[in-house]
Amino acid sequence: MEAKINQFFECIITFFNGGTGDQLPWCSPDVILGCEREAADAASDEGKNESIMRLSWALVHSKQPEDVRRGIAMLEVTLASSNSPLQKREKLYLLAVGYYRSGEYSMSRELTGHCLEIAPDWRRALSLKKDIEDRITKDVVIGIGITATVIGLIAGGIAASLIRRN
């Protein structure tokens, strides 16, 4: 019985802590620093574009919100200059990751949808879409729970004040 109770509380704690989380990798500050150096040292335009893509990838996969915002800004600036559908798909995906990490799930879902228009069977985008939908569902459930609790407390307070008057 005690094991079942512990399992129940672990499920609740896991739910509120974000569960097992998404399957997206994280990037360390050292990798970001290396990508920044590589971008600064790139000689050719093609080398610079590739190193900027690697830096953008590293930034949106960072645990630091300011790095994620910087990665989003870089990707938004370079998105218009995407020459191929593959390049555009990659940038849209990285933007979707950045917005997901920033907590802007609706924007992330929209960008993931654009990725899937270009490549409908792309597994990374499909996986991100599932993570986004799971996160939105979880946020809705938490919101409903908070709302129900507040309504219950208000109703309880009203009922208690009515009982005291009588």
Buried (B, 14 or more C-beta within 10 A) or exposed (E): EEEEEEEEEEEEEEEEEEEEEBEBEEBEEEBBEBBBEBBEEBEEEEEBBBBBBBBBBBBBBBEEEEBBBBBBEBBEEBBEEBEEEEBBBBBBBBBBBBBBBBEBBEBBBBBBBBBBEBBEEBEBBBBBBEBBEEBBEBEEEEEEEEEEEEEEEEEEEEEEEEEEEE
